[in-house]
Amino acid sequence: MLFKTLLAIVALIGLQSQAQTLKVVKVKGKRAIVETVDGNITQGQTLKVGGGGSDDLDFPDSTSSGKSGGAAGQTGPRNNFIGGSASYSSAKTPGSSTTTSVMSASAYYGWNPGNKMEYGAILNAGSVSGGGSSSTSFAAGGKFDYDFTNNKAPVDGILSAGAEATYGQAGSGGQNYSQISVFPMASYKWFILKTPTCVRADAGFKFTQTSGGSGGSSTDSGLAVQVGLFTYFGGF
């Protein structure tokens, strides 16, 4: 239910985000006549052509005109992001035959300053089962990405490396535990259908330390994958 709610929020913001596009009507020497398809421009304004291709223009932040046509090749501002993901991991406790399965759903909000680095905050809810017992957990933390290609329109496929770290509480059988998780990962962001929304896939090695209750402390580690939807927008 939580993950479905996150996806609904992402989809709503994605529908509200529109591209800014110009159409070149006529060119003569170094002069050109352009027509506004999406976005607002003013007389005398300078539009910088970026290095991502001939259609990569840097527009100032503005309110989209809301037109649905002419947006091919543009995905709008990517200053901020909101998203949701679901993950599953299976880990074996060192020195034990017990295998622990972890399922979780996460909500994200963050920033993309345009220097190949992205960062944000995480809220997470999950469940852990293994060894004949189960528990639920809630956690908060932060994430960081280093993009090998600057995350800026019209680039629609981005490979990155990063990590997530959270701290939270888990409960099982009337006992409460503290949990610290670290998840270094490789990621791929694919902006689908030239929209500001991307499908994001992460894979890496997750470490979780649990302490408290009558069992002292333990550390679980194992491969983990998660998939989610992220929508980028110009900011509030």
C-alpha distance (Angstrom), angle and dihedral (degrees) to the residues before:
residue distance angle dihedral
M1 . . .
L2 3.82 . .
F3 3.81 92.9 .
K4 3.82 91.9 48.7
T5 3.80 89.6 52.8
L6 3.81 90.8 51.0
L7 3.80 91.4 50.7
A8 3.82 90.3 50.4
I9 3.81 91.0 53.6
V10 3.80 91.5 48.5
A11 3.81 92.5 49.2
L12 3.83 92.2 49.4
I13 3.79 93.1 53.3
G14 3.79 90.4 44.6
L15 3.82 90.9 57.0
Q16 3.80 90.8 50.8
S17 3.83 93.5 51.0
Q18 3.81 114.7 87.4
A19 3.79 134.4 -178.6
Q20 3.81 125.7 -113.1
T21 3.81 111.2 -131.5
L22 3.80 139.4 172.1
K23 3.80 128.1 -161.6
V24 3.83 119.2 -147.2
V25 3.81 105.9 -135.3
K26 3.82 101.8 177.3
V27 3.82 136.4 0.1
K28 3.83 126.6 -161.0
G29 3.79 116.4 171.8
K30 3.81 107.5 -52.9
R31 3.82 93.3 -19.2
A32 3.78 124.9 89.5
I33 3.78 138.0 179.7
V34 3.79 112.2 -138.3
E35 3.77 132.5 -170.4
T36 3.81 123.0 -147.6
V37 3.80 110.2 -123.4
D38 3.81 98.9 166.3
G39 3.82 126.6 -0.3
N40 3.80 136.4 29.3
I41 3.82 127.0 -82.3
T42 3.80 133.2 174.2
Q43 3.82 133.3 -147.3
G44 3.81 111.9 -84.7
Q45 3.79 93.8 17.7
T46 3.82 116.4 144.5
L47 3.81 117.9 -133.6
K48 3.81 114.6 -162.2
V49 3.79 118.9 -143.2
G50 3.82 108.6 -136.7
G51 3.79 129.5 -145.1
G52 3.80 95.8 -109.7
G53 3.82 94.4 83.7
S54 3.79 143.0 -56.9
D55 3.81 91.8 -69.5
D56 3.84 95.0 50.4
L57 3.83 105.4 110.3
D58 3.81 127.1 169.7
F59 3.80 108.6 -134.8
P60 3.79 125.8 -174.2
D61 3.80 114.0 -112.7
S62 3.78 110.1 -85.8
T63 3.75 140.7 151.1
S64 3.78 112.2 -86.6
S65 3.78 118.3 -117.5
G66 3.81 88.4 -131.1
K67 3.80 97.0 -124.4
S68 3.76 114.5 151.3
G69 3.82 100.2 -150.8
G70 3.80 133.5 76.0
A71 3.83 97.0 31.9
A72 3.80 97.8 121.5
G73 3.81 113.2 133.8
Q74 3.81 95.3 14.0
T75 3.80 128.9 93.8
G76 3.80 101.4 178.6
P77 3.82 128.7 -126.3
R78 3.81 117.8 -18.9
N79 3.81 101.0 -168.7
N80 3.82 95.6 124.3
F81 3.76 136.8 19.6
I82 3.78 140.1 -157.4
G83 3.76 123.7 -171.0
G84 3.75 152.6 147.2
S85 3.79 134.1 -137.8
A86 3.79 141.2 -179.8
S87 3.78 124.7 -145.9
Y88 3.77 141.1 -173.0
S89 3.79 128.1 -166.1
S90 3.78 136.2 171.0
A91 3.80 118.4 -155.6
K92 3.78 135.9 178.8
T93 3.80 120.4 -142.2
P94 3.84 110.6 -124.5
G95 3.82 111.8 -106.4
S96 3.80 92.4 14.9
S97 3.80 137.6 87.8
T98 3.82 90.9 -138.8
T99 3.81 116.3 117.0
T100 3.78 117.8 -157.5
S101 3.81 122.5 -154.3
V102 3.80 119.2 -156.6
M103 3.82 126.4 -167.2
S104 3.79 121.4 -179.7
A105 3.79 145.5 164.3
S106 3.79 122.5 -148.4
A107 3.81 136.9 -165.8
Y108 3.81 120.9 -153.6
Y109 3.78 139.1 -165.3
G110 3.79 122.1 177.8
W111 3.77 154.5 137.4
N112 3.81 136.3 -98.8
P113 3.84 107.8 -164.6
G114 3.81 92.1 -178.1
N115 3.82 99.2 -110.5
K116 3.84 96.3 107.3
M117 3.82 90.1 -92.2
E118 3.80 125.7 105.8
Y119 3.80 127.7 -178.5
G120 3.78 138.7 171.5
A121 3.79 151.4 144.5
I122 3.82 129.5 -78.6
L123 3.81 135.0 -151.5
N124 3.79 113.5 -169.5
A125 3.80 137.8 -173.6
G126 3.78 122.5 -176.7
S127 3.77 150.8 152.3
V128 3.80 130.4 -128.1
S129 3.79 126.0 -160.1
G130 3.77 133.8 176.3
G131 3.77 142.6 107.7
G132 3.79 92.4 41.2
S133 3.81 95.2 -57.9
S134 3.78 139.2 86.2
S135 3.80 137.1 -160.8
T136 3.78 141.3 -177.0
S137 3.78 125.7 -133.5
F138 3.79 142.6 -166.7
A139 3.80 123.3 -163.5
A140 3.80 144.7 165.8
G141 3.77 131.6 -156.8
G142 3.76 146.6 120.8
K143 3.80 142.1 -79.8
F144 3.80 135.9 -151.3
D145 3.82 132.5 -165.7
Y146 3.78 132.0 -171.6
D147 3.82 108.4 -158.5
F148 3.79 117.0 -150.6
T149 3.82 86.9 -153.5
N150 3.79 120.9 38.8
N151 3.83 108.5 -100.7
K152 3.78 97.8 -123.5
A153 3.81 134.1 123.2
P154 2.99 131.4 -60.1
V155 3.84 92.7 26.3
D156 3.81 106.1 102.1
G157 3.83 103.3 178.4
I158 3.80 121.2 54.4
L159 3.80 130.1 175.3
S160 3.81 116.7 -158.2
A161 3.80 144.1 168.8
G162 3.78 123.9 -143.8
A163 3.77 149.1 122.3
E164 3.79 143.8 -115.9
A165 3.81 126.4 -148.5
T166 3.82 127.4 -173.5
Y167 3.79 139.4 175.6
G168 3.78 123.1 -159.0
Q169 3.77 152.0 131.1
A170 3.80 130.5 -88.9
G171 3.79 129.3 -167.3
S172 3.81 131.6 -157.1
G173 3.81 132.2 161.0
G174 3.78 93.2 -8.6
Q175 3.81 93.4 -52.1
N176 3.79 126.5 111.2
Y177 3.79 126.4 -144.2
S178 3.78 136.6 -172.1
Q179 3.79 118.2 -128.5
I180 3.79 132.3 -164.2
S181 3.82 118.1 -172.7
V182 3.80 130.2 -172.9
F183 3.80 120.3 -172.9
P184 3.85 118.2 -176.1
M185 3.81 108.6 -170.7
A186 3.77 151.5 169.3
S187 3.80 114.3 -129.4
Y188 3.79 142.0 -169.6
K189 3.81 124.4 -158.2
W190 3.79 117.8 -161.7
F191 3.80 117.7 -172.7
I192 3.77 103.1 -145.9
L193 3.82 123.2 -140.1
K194 3.84 92.2 -9.4
T195 3.82 92.3 -68.9
P196 3.84 129.6 132.1
T197 3.83 89.0 -106.5
C198 3.79 120.8 91.6
V199 3.77 135.0 -169.2
R200 3.78 107.3 -128.9
A201 3.82 125.6 -160.1
D202 3.82 122.7 -171.6
A203 3.79 129.7 -172.6
G204 3.78 128.9 177.0
F205 3.79 148.6 109.9
K206 3.81 116.8 -63.5
F207 3.80 125.8 -154.6
T208 3.82 121.3 -165.1
Q209 3.80 124.9 -177.6
T210 3.81 117.6 -164.4
S211 3.79 123.0 -168.4
G212 3.80 137.3 170.7
G213 3.79 135.3 49.8
S214 3.79 119.0 70.9
G215 3.81 96.2 -50.5
G216 3.79 99.1 71.7
S217 3.80 110.4 -142.2
S218 3.81 134.6 -36.6
T219 3.78 137.3 179.3
D220 3.80 124.1 -141.4
S221 3.79 124.1 -169.4
G222 3.76 136.2 176.8
L223 3.79 148.4 125.6
A224 3.80 115.5 -58.3
V225 3.81 136.0 -175.2
Q226 3.78 131.6 -171.1
V227 3.79 135.0 -178.1
G228 3.78 128.1 -162.8
L229 3.80 149.6 149.9
F230 3.81 121.5 -106.7
T231 3.80 126.6 -173.0
Y232 3.82 121.9 -159.1
F233 3.81 123.7 -154.5
G234 3.79 142.4 164.7
G235 3.80 97.5 -94.0
F236 3.78 134.7 -108.8
